[in-house]
Amino acid sequence: MYFKSQSKFSKKEVANYYDCCQKYCNLLWADKESRSYHYGYWYRDTKSKEEANLNPYREIIKYLKPKKGELILDAGCGTGGASIWLSKNTKANFVGITLSNKQLKLAKRYSDKEQASDKIRFYQKDYFKTNFPRNKFDKIFAIESFCYGFPNTKDLFKEMYRILKKNGTLIMIDGVLLRKPSNKYEEKLAQGFLRGWRLSGGYTKDEIIDFFKKAGFKNVKFINKTDNIKKNLNKVYLMGRFLYLLLKPLKSIKAVPEIEFENTITMINQKKLVEIGILGHGMFYAKK
């Protein structure tokens, strides 16, 4: 039941999106502790956006159980926020990979600033073809990065299986397709959402679980976190409305790149897609 974008975006286009729109993430969303560009999870005792942004990292600790001497891969690390925080709050060592050269430079700068460089290494790599040796990592996690694997996600899971050690754990935190658009309005919302973040498509929970299993993973579990992102979802929506009004006149005179304006449409549409039951969010974990 997968849903695909009208455009298939290349890895270069995905990297360019992050290079172009990084400044908005830094200005409007990321905080100094989490350096998160993700939705974050709100629970009953969560008191702030900053705390919500840290909650996915706490989930990773809960399910990965990082130990001293272990090497853990952050597959799609962005500017390194998760790896840096986890390196300071666990005894494990981390490797982060990203397509974006700009994100790579920021990740290295932030890890130096936080005095975490001795426990982390960052690389510009494609997670479909990492060139890491077999069985290199004790554990792997990915926060809202595997969504860029479409339509070759099955090959991505094969690569993660190859580089993960026996009995290792893979955690994937990401959006999921709950149903396909059923009319022109929903189709327009979904296409705008995908285009703005340079996503080529999306899969359902069951399709993703099938990718895990076909790659060789076992004991695959899914935890629905859609309700836990809704508060931050609304914050992203409001920021999107603000940026839309700010950038629209600038776009008309070509003072900003098209990609920056399209990003605001995604920020608006994602809330609507969750509200009408097309888009969800959750956490998958499985063992090799």
Contacts in CASP RR format, 6 or more apart in sequence:
PFRMAT RR
TARGET T0000
AUTHOR 0000-0000-0000
METHOD contacts of the structure
MODEL  1
MYFKSQSKFSKKEVANYYDCCQKYCNLLWADKESRSYHYGYWYRDTKSKE
EANLNPYREIIKYLKPKKGELILDAGCGTGGASIWLSKNTKANFVGITLS
NKQLKLAKRYSDKEQASDKIRFYQKDYFKTNFPRNKFDKIFAIESFCYGF
PNTKDLFKEMYRILKKNGTLIMIDGVLLRKPSNKYEEKLAQGFLRGWRLS
GGYTKDEIIDFFKKAGFKNVKFINKTDNIKKNLNKVYLMGRFLYLLLKPL
KSIKAVPEIEFENTITMINQKKLVEIGILGHGMFYAKK
1 177 0 8 1.000
1 179 0 8 1.000
1 180 0 8 1.000
1 204 0 8 1.000
1 207 0 8 1.000
2 150 0 8 1.000
2 151 0 8 1.000
2 177 0 8 1.000
2 201 0 8 1.000
2 202 0 8 1.000
2 203 0 8 1.000
2 204 0 8 1.000
2 207 0 8 1.000
3 177 0 8 1.000
3 180 0 8 1.000
3 181 0 8 1.000
3 190 0 8 1.000
3 201 0 8 1.000
3 202 0 8 1.000
4 150 0 8 1.000
4 151 0 8 1.000
4 200 0 8 1.000
4 201 0 8 1.000
4 202 0 8 1.000
5 191 0 8 1.000
5 194 0 8 1.000
5 195 0 8 1.000
5 199 0 8 1.000
5 200 0 8 1.000
5 201 0 8 1.000
6 191 0 8 1.000
6 195 0 8 1.000
7 195 0 8 1.000
7 200 0 8 1.000
8 151 0 8 1.000
8 200 0 8 1.000
9 198 0 8 1.000
9 199 0 8 1.000
9 200 0 8 1.000
11 99 0 8 1.000
11 126 0 8 1.000
13 198 0 8 1.000
14 99 0 8 1.000
14 148 0 8 1.000
14 198 0 8 1.000
15 99 0 8 1.000
15 100 0 8 1.000
15 101 0 8 1.000
16 198 0 8 1.000
16 259 0 8 1.000
17 196 0 8 1.000
17 197 0 8 1.000
17 198 0 8 1.000
17 259 0 8 1.000
17 263 0 8 1.000
18 78 0 8 1.000
18 98 0 8 1.000
18 99 0 8 1.000
18 100 0 8 1.000
18 102 0 8 1.000
18 103 0 8 1.000
19 100 0 8 1.000
19 101 0 8 1.000
19 102 0 8 1.000
19 103 0 8 1.000
20 257 0 8 1.000
20 259 0 8 1.000
20 260 0 8 1.000
21 259 0 8 1.000
21 260 0 8 1.000
21 263 0 8 1.000
22 79 0 8 1.000
22 100 0 8 1.000
22 102 0 8 1.000
22 103 0 8 1.000
22 106 0 8 1.000
24 243 0 8 1.000
24 260 0 8 1.000
24 263 0 8 1.000
25 37 0 8 1.000
28 239 0 8 1.000
28 243 0 8 1.000
29 36 0 8 1.000
29 37 0 8 1.000
29 236 0 8 1.000
29 239 0 8 1.000
30 36 0 8 1.000
30 37 0 8 1.000
30 79 0 8 1.000
31 49 0 8 1.000
31 50 0 8 1.000
31 53 0 8 1.000
33 50 0 8 1.000
33 53 0 8 1.000
33 54 0 8 1.000
33 85 0 8 1.000
34 50 0 8 1.000
34 53 0 8 1.000
34 54 0 8 1.000
34 57 0 8 1.000
34 81 0 8 1.000
34 82 0 8 1.000
34 85 0 8 1.000
35 79 0 8 1.000
35 80 0 8 1.000
35 81 0 8 1.000
35 84 0 8 1.000
35 85 0 8 1.000
35 110 0 8 1.000
36 53 0 8 1.000
36 54 0 8 1.000
36 56 0 8 1.000
36 81 0 8 1.000
36 82 0 8 1.000
37 78 0 8 1.000
37 79 0 8 1.000
37 144 0 8 1.000
38 53 0 8 1.000
38 56 0 8 1.000
38 143 0 8 1.000
38 144 0 8 1.000
38 173 0 8 1.000
39 144 0 8 1.000
39 229 0 8 1.000
39 232 0 8 1.000
39 233 0 8 1.000
39 236 0 8 1.000
39 281 0 8 1.000
40 52 0 8 1.000
40 53 0 8 1.000
40 55 0 8 1.000
40 56 0 8 1.000
40 228 0 8 1.000
40 229 0 8 1.000
40 232 0 8 1.000
41 52 0 8 1.000
41 55 0 8 1.000
41 56 0 8 1.000
41 59 0 8 1.000
41 225 0 8 1.000
41 228 0 8 1.000
41 229 0 8 1.000
42 52 0 8 1.000
42 55 0 8 1.000
42 228 0 8 1.000
42 229 0 8 1.000
42 230 0 8 1.000
42 231 0 8 1.000
42 232 0 8 1.000
43 55 0 8 1.000
43 228 0 8 1.000
46 52 0 8 1.000
46 55 0 8 1.000
49 232 0 8 1.000
49 235 0 8 1.000
52 231 0 8 1.000
52 232 0 8 1.000
53 232 0 8 1.000
54 85 0 8 1.000
55 228 0 8 1.000
56 82 0 8 1.000
56 143 0 8 1.000
56 173 0 8 1.000
56 283 0 8 1.000
57 82 0 8 1.000
57 85 0 8 1.000
57 86 0 8 1.000
57 89 0 8 1.000
59 171 0 8 1.000
59 173 0 8 1.000
59 283 0 8 1.000
60 82 0 8 1.000
60 86 0 8 1.000
60 141 0 8 1.000
60 143 0 8 1.000
60 171 0 8 1.000
60 173 0 8 1.000
61 86 0 8 1.000
61 89 0 8 1.000
61 90 0 8 1.000
63 169 0 8 1.000
63 171 0 8 1.000
63 283 0 8 1.000
63 285 0 8 1.000
64 72 0 8 1.000
64 139 0 8 1.000
64 141 0 8 1.000
64 169 0 8 1.000
64 171 0 8 1.000
66 72 0 8 1.000
66 86 0 8 1.000
66 90 0 8 1.000
66 91 0 8 1.000
66 92 0 8 1.000
66 139 0 8 1.000
67 90 0 8 1.000
67 91 0 8 1.000
67 92 0 8 1.000
67 138 0 8 1.000
68 91 0 8 1.000
68 92 0 8 1.000
69 91 0 8 1.000
69 92 0 8 1.000
69 93 0 8 1.000
70 92 0 8 1.000
70 93 0 8 1.000
70 138 0 8 1.000
70 139 0 8 1.000
71 92 0 8 1.000
71 93 0 8 1.000
71 94 0 8 1.000
71 95 0 8 1.000
71 136 0 8 1.000
71 137 0 8 1.000
71 138 0 8 1.000
72 86 0 8 1.000
72 92 0 8 1.000
72 93 0 8 1.000
72 94 0 8 1.000
72 95 0 8 1.000
72 137 0 8 1.000
72 138 0 8 1.000
72 139 0 8 1.000
72 140 0 8 1.000
72 141 0 8 1.000
73 94 0 8 1.000
73 95 0 8 1.000
73 96 0 8 1.000
73 97 0 8 1.000
73 132 0 8 1.000
73 136 0 8 1.000
73 137 0 8 1.000
73 139 0 8 1.000
73 140 0 8 1.000
73 141 0 8 1.000
73 163 0 8 1.000
74 80 0 8 1.000
74 82 0 8 1.000
74 83 0 8 1.000
74 94 0 8 1.000
74 95 0 8 1.000
74 96 0 8 1.000
74 97 0 8 1.000
74 141 0 8 1.000
74 142 0 8 1.000
74 143 0 8 1.000
75 96 0 8 1.000
75 97 0 8 1.000
75 127 0 8 1.000
75 140 0 8 1.000
75 141 0 8 1.000
75 142 0 8 1.000
75 145 0 8 1.000
75 146 0 8 1.000
75 160 0 8 1.000
76 96 0 8 1.000
76 97 0 8 1.000
76 98 0 8 1.000
76 99 0 8 1.000
76 127 0 8 1.000
76 142 0 8 1.000
76 143 0 8 1.000
76 145 0 8 1.000
77 83 0 8 1.000
77 96 0 8 1.000
77 97 0 8 1.000
77 98 0 8 1.000
77 103 0 8 1.000
77 107 0 8 1.000
77 122 0 8 1.000
77 145 0 8 1.000
78 98 0 8 1.000
78 100 0 8 1.000
78 103 0 8 1.000
78 106 0 8 1.000
78 107 0 8 1.000
78 145 0 8 1.000
79 103 0 8 1.000
79 106 0 8 1.000
79 107 0 8 1.000
79 110 0 8 1.000
80 96 0 8 1.000
80 98 0 8 1.000
80 103 0 8 1.000
80 106 0 8 1.000
80 107 0 8 1.000
80 110 0 8 1.000
80 111 0 8 1.000
80 120 0 8 1.000
80 122 0 8 1.000
81 107 0 8 1.000
81 110 0 8 1.000
82 141 0 8 1.000
82 143 0 8 1.000
83 94 0 8 1.000
83 95 0 8 1.000
83 96 0 8 1.000
83 107 0 8 1.000
83 111 0 8 1.000
83 120 0 8 1.000
83 122 0 8 1.000
84 107 0 8 1.000
84 110 0 8 1.000
84 111 0 8 1.000
84 114 0 8 1.000
84 116 0 8 1.000
84 120 0 8 1.000
86 92 0 8 1.000
86 94 0 8 1.000
87 93 0 8 1.000
87 94 0 8 1.000
87 111 0 8 1.000
87 116 0 8 1.000
87 119 0 8 1.000
87 120 0 8 1.000
88 114 0 8 1.000
88 116 0 8 1.000
92 119 0 8 1.000
92 138 0 8 1.000
92 139 0 8 1.000
93 119 0 8 1.000
93 120 0 8 1.000
94 119 0 8 1.000
94 120 0 8 1.000
94 121 0 8 1.000
95 120 0 8 1.000
95 121 0 8 1.000
95 122 0 8 1.000
95 123 0 8 1.000
95 137 0 8 1.000
96 107 0 8 1.000
96 120 0 8 1.000
96 121 0 8 1.000
96 122 0 8 1.000
96 123 0 8 1.000
97 122 0 8 1.000
97 123 0 8 1.000
97 124 0 8 1.000
97 125 0 8 1.000
97 127 0 8 1.000
97 130 0 8 1.000
98 104 0 8 1.000
98 107 0 8 1.000
98 122 0 8 1.000
98 123 0 8 1.000
98 124 0 8 1.000
98 125 0 8 1.000
99 124 0 8 1.000
99 125 0 8 1.000
99 126 0 8 1.000
100 124 0 8 1.000
101 124 0 8 1.000
104 122 0 8 1.000
104 123 0 8 1.000
104 124 0 8 1.000
107 122 0 8 1.000
108 117 0 8 1.000
108 122 0 8 1.000
111 117 0 8 1.000
111 120 0 8 1.000
111 122 0 8 1.000
125 131 0 8 1.000
127 142 0 8 1.000
127 145 0 8 1.000
127 156 0 8 1.000
127 159 0 8 1.000
127 160 0 8 1.000
128 149 0 8 1.000
128 152 0 8 1.000
128 155 0 8 1.000
128 156 0 8 1.000
128 159 0 8 1.000
129 159 0 8 1.000
130 159 0 8 1.000
130 163 0 8 1.000
132 163 0 8 1.000
133 163 0 8 1.000
134 162 0 8 1.000
134 163 0 8 1.000
135 163 0 8 1.000
135 164 0 8 1.000
135 165 0 8 1.000
135 166 0 8 1.000
136 163 0 8 1.000
136 165 0 8 1.000
137 163 0 8 1.000
137 164 0 8 1.000
137 165 0 8 1.000
137 168 0 8 1.000
138 165 0 8 1.000
138 168 0 8 1.000
139 164 0 8 1.000
139 168 0 8 1.000
139 169 0 8 1.000
139 170 0 8 1.000
139 171 0 8 1.000
140 160 0 8 1.000
140 163 0 8 1.000
140 164 0 8 1.000
140 169 0 8 1.000
140 170 0 8 1.000
140 171 0 8 1.000
141 170 0 8 1.000
141 171 0 8 1.000
141 172 0 8 1.000
141 173 0 8 1.000
142 170 0 8 1.000
142 171 0 8 1.000
142 172 0 8 1.000
142 173 0 8 1.000
142 174 0 8 1.000
143 173 0 8 1.000
143 174 0 8 1.000
144 173 0 8 1.000
144 174 0 8 1.000
144 175 0 8 1.000
145 174 0 8 1.000
146 153 0 8 1.000
146 156 0 8 1.000
146 172 0 8 1.000
146 174 0 8 1.000
147 174 0 8 1.000
147 175 0 8 1.000
147 199 0 8 1.000
147 201 0 8 1.000
147 202 0 8 1.000
148 198 0 8 1.000
148 199 0 8 1.000
148 200 0 8 1.000
149 156 0 8 1.000
149 200 0 8 1.000
150 199 0 8 1.000
150 200 0 8 1.000
150 201 0 8 1.000
150 202 0 8 1.000
150 203 0 8 1.000
151 200 0 8 1.000
151 201 0 8 1.000
153 203 0 8 1.000
153 208 0 8 1.000
153 211 0 8 1.000
154 211 0 8 1.000
154 214 0 8 1.000
154 215 0 8 1.000
156 211 0 8 1.000
157 211 0 8 1.000
157 212 0 8 1.000
157 214 0 8 1.000
157 215 0 8 1.000
157 217 0 8 1.000
158 215 0 8 1.000
160 170 0 8 1.000
160 215 0 8 1.000
161 170 0 8 1.000
161 215 0 8 1.000
161 216 0 8 1.000
161 217 0 8 1.000
161 288 0 8 1.000
164 170 0 8 1.000
164 288 0 8 1.000
165 288 0 8 1.000
166 288 0 8 1.000
167 287 0 8 1.000
167 288 0 8 1.000
168 287 0 8 1.000
168 288 0 8 1.000
169 285 0 8 1.000
169 286 0 8 1.000
169 287 0 8 1.000
169 288 0 8 1.000
170 212 0 8 1.000
170 217 0 8 1.000
170 284 0 8 1.000
170 285 0 8 1.000
170 286 0 8 1.000
170 287 0 8 1.000
170 288 0 8 1.000
171 283 0 8 1.000
171 284 0 8 1.000
171 285 0 8 1.000
172 208 0 8 1.000
172 283 0 8 1.000
172 284 0 8 1.000
172 285 0 8 1.000
173 225 0 8 1.000
173 282 0 8 1.000
173 283 0 8 1.000
173 284 0 8 1.000
174 281 0 8 1.000
174 282 0 8 1.000
174 284 0 8 1.000
175 279 0 8 1.000
175 280 0 8 1.000
175 281 0 8 1.000
175 282 0 8 1.000
176 202 0 8 1.000
176 203 0 8 1.000
176 204 0 8 1.000
176 205 0 8 1.000
176 208 0 8 1.000
176 279 0 8 1.000
176 280 0 8 1.000
176 281 0 8 1.000
176 282 0 8 1.000
177 202 0 8 1.000
177 203 0 8 1.000
177 204 0 8 1.000
177 207 0 8 1.000
177 278 0 8 1.000
177 279 0 8 1.000
177 280 0 8 1.000
178 204 0 8 1.000
178 277 0 8 1.000
178 278 0 8 1.000
178 279 0 8 1.000
178 280 0 8 1.000
179 277 0 8 1.000
179 278 0 8 1.000
180 278 0 8 1.000
181 187 0 8 1.000
181 189 0 8 1.000
181 190 0 8 1.000
181 278 0 8 1.000
186 276 0 8 1.000
186 278 0 8 1.000
189 269 0 8 1.000
189 272 0 8 1.000
189 273 0 8 1.000
189 276 0 8 1.000
189 278 0 8 1.000
190 269 0 8 1.000
190 273 0 8 1.000
190 278 0 8 1.000
192 262 0 8 1.000
192 265 0 8 1.000
192 266 0 8 1.000
192 269 0 8 1.000
193 199 0 8 1.000
193 265 0 8 1.000
193 266 0 8 1.000
193 269 0 8 1.000
193 270 0 8 1.000
193 273 0 8 1.000
193 279 0 8 1.000
194 200 0 8 1.000
194 201 0 8 1.000
194 202 0 8 1.000
194 266 0 8 1.000
195 262 0 8 1.000
195 265 0 8 1.000
195 266 0 8 1.000
196 259 0 8 1.000
196 262 0 8 1.000
196 263 0 8 1.000
196 265 0 8 1.000
196 266 0 8 1.000
197 263 0 8 1.000
197 266 0 8 1.000
198 259 0 8 1.000
203 211 0 8 1.000
205 222 0 8 1.000
208 222 0 8 1.000
208 284 0 8 1.000
209 220 0 8 1.000
209 222 0 8 1.000
209 284 0 8 1.000
212 220 0 8 1.000
212 284 0 8 1.000
212 286 0 8 1.000
213 220 0 8 1.000
216 288 0 8 1.000
217 286 0 8 1.000
217 287 0 8 1.000
217 288 0 8 1.000
218 286 0 8 1.000
218 287 0 8 1.000
218 288 0 8 1.000
219 286 0 8 1.000
219 287 0 8 1.000
220 284 0 8 1.000
220 285 0 8 1.000
220 286 0 8 1.000
221 284 0 8 1.000
221 285 0 8 1.000
221 286 0 8 1.000
222 282 0 8 1.000
222 283 0 8 1.000
222 284 0 8 1.000
223 282 0 8 1.000
223 283 0 8 1.000
224 280 0 8 1.000
224 281 0 8 1.000
224 282 0 8 1.000
225 281 0 8 1.000
225 282 0 8 1.000
225 283 0 8 1.000
226 274 0 8 1.000
226 280 0 8 1.000
226 281 0 8 1.000
226 282 0 8 1.000
228 281 0 8 1.000
229 274 0 8 1.000
229 281 0 8 1.000
230 274 0 8 1.000
233 270 0 8 1.000
233 271 0 8 1.000
233 274 0 8 1.000
234 271 0 8 1.000
236 267 0 8 1.000
236 270 0 8 1.000
236 271 0 8 1.000
237 267 0 8 1.000
237 268 0 8 1.000
237 270 0 8 1.000
237 271 0 8 1.000
239 267 0 8 1.000
240 264 0 8 1.000
240 267 0 8 1.000
240 268 0 8 1.000
241 264 0 8 1.000
241 268 0 8 1.000
243 263 0 8 1.000
243 264 0 8 1.000
243 267 0 8 1.000
244 261 0 8 1.000
244 264 0 8 1.000
244 265 0 8 1.000
244 267 0 8 1.000
244 268 0 8 1.000
247 256 0 8 1.000
247 260 0 8 1.000
247 261 0 8 1.000
247 264 0 8 1.000
248 261 0 8 1.000
250 256 0 8 1.000
250 261 0 8 1.000
251 258 0 8 1.000
251 261 0 8 1.000
270 279 0 8 1.000
273 279 0 8 1.000
274 280 0 8 1.000
274 281 0 8 1.000
END
